[in-house]
């Protein structure tokens, strides 16, 4: 490399460092266009009650007051059932800064998180979200602490093993790791079906969830189709979204079965049995509490289900009306909508996905062709009158505070062009008016829905309703004349169907049974509405006349019928039906109706919903940092076959705006490993401070060549302090700017030969400053095998400007003074990985390019060189054997499934998936300015790998990787075969 070119690259590198800092500052400053991960704009307050602290941000005042009353009301019933009271107040954090619905219980922290958006989930029925989710999560807090084996501040312990390559350099303490095992033993062990089943069952006097028709539908189909999860499969998640929901579903049913047949007190007894340290397997708790084996319990329950559902569907099978199946693939095909010409159906589907990641699909009935036209679509689509354009909802990319909202998008299916119509509107279920000028939609905010209108370009937003009581609205549909809008509505439990004029007047209910009535669709003549109802216990389609009170049942299915859409051409009805393959599209050609139904079933007296207005006045206080206390997890490790003891500790404030994580490991000879990381998330970027310390005490016996002194011990003390900032852009990109100060010390102890005199020499052999800018990108498909067999792209780039001083010797003087050689240089590295899906099911080809370059005016000491061997690079060579100021490596790996669904248990392990791989690596490390790309000088290896996905203790991911690599160009006298083992939470 010419000196001129080197200077250009060095100058470009320095400019890149400053550009990285400028970019970080610019994206932080321009909050209107940058996306980050910290909701730093929120102003938090807290309401204190007798047993709870309710944390909330601006806009959630009514929700927080109601949550306070709910929490206090359920406290007594839940704690009475389990005979347990939390040791201190429980913290409930309410969030409403993005369109997301969930709840979480951190039972070791006495903390609950609740998102205000109500859950609209097609695998469960409709319940009062706030009452249900707070009760559900508080039941977790209480019941799982009954099963806790130790104090709340000790959630578990770690068993660890670290082994190293035998080959190492003289100036390095150990070889590079080749066997790494980190295995947790949790302090609470409960199978997922029982943990989630009890949280859904809740307690007498605090029961705001119930066994609804959706849950019954899933369980009925699974039972009759012989697709129930086995007892062991019920214990773990790590399935598809449907499979995970079956854990909830079957768990709820089995808990109900235990409570109804053996008594509710057995729920507490089962949890209490698991609190003993000698009890880690739930099977023993069942035997001791119920008097028989878990296999017997499972068979009793399964037999009960079989008899119940066989009887239920006997009469249905005699008059089965389920239509013709249209869709193929996926298990979540919903909201079909006919095109104006009656030739195509637009719908939402998760085809090709393991989870509920849905896209907008277009099905052409004549050609029987199906294609995805827009990714990320959620809720129902709607056609413009001309039949070329669709509107749909998508969760938009995160805003400057990391929040994602529902917005309306328009898709021109002919031009294959998308247009975003709204920005942060939080709008769902868009529907075109018959003249194409207006779009009605459902707006979500503060846990409440309202019906709104906007022009077809997204402007002119106005609202037809002004609910403020957590009312929920679903699937609005225009009448054919464009004067009315029908929609489903819920004030807590179940749904009803209402109609409102387009100007917001004349709101009234048209269907209101004792069950759930949903998914309204106008008949072509506008004189009737087709809808779905579970009035008989099973969801079927019905037609109701608006004028003469006539009702007809249109389908008679075993699973459930939903989301009807009437063809504007011939009146055929497309709908979504739940069956053995999940939700699939079907077509009903005979639409005159199977039988007439009593109109009175759908005109029940409307019961006033549970009060949504707080009855108590609270005095909130501004939020001040509230820490959750420290959690301690002991560590027992074999490091280089030496026993070491230590711990991990973590702590954070309630809002997770600042956190500390630390780890310590100490050996009998005082060897020490310490890491401490502090993160501060009050601003858009995350600021961090990290400290690393490693101490080694080495006993030895070395005599200098001149036979003057003998060294008996050498101690090393390595320290690093890092300060930096990082932020995330659109969930895939992460930038960081870091400054790292390093200080490596050594102490030599010995005695002079022939005398009793001893000496002690302490010195610093390395000190350095590293200013680094790094960028990483990750975009991997969310799949069940994402960890074991990723698909997508990963990029990592780093630029370092190094200011290092390495000891050269000592000045000859009375006072020992180190002499250093200065190394100022630039270091660039790139690691690019592509994981390419192959045509064969879940087979992938991995391609990796890794490069590193050190730019300096002089040769840099090999103390600072790149290394290319080892467990995460060229596995056919040891880490220290390949080094240089420049490195280049290319890898190919072919991954394939061996067993995709093992589903077997050997406690505490649940065997999930097994994949294999073969790989080849080619690489080189060198120091010269030029590289000869001929084969001479490049190193090659080939190898194979097995990856095993496990779950331990019902809940913890355990991933085992075993690989063997053969170095084809290994030096003579060295073993070319290298074997590696990792056991951890992931494969990296």
Order of alpha helices (4+ residues) and beta strands (2+ residues): alpha-beta-beta-alpha-beta-beta-beta-alpha-beta-beta-alpha-alpha-alpha-alpha-alpha-alpha-beta-beta-beta-beta-beta-beta-beta-beta-beta-beta-beta-beta-beta-beta-beta-beta-beta-beta-beta-beta-beta-beta-beta-beta-beta-beta-beta-beta-beta-beta-beta-beta-beta-beta-beta-beta-beta-beta-beta-beta-beta-beta-beta-beta-beta
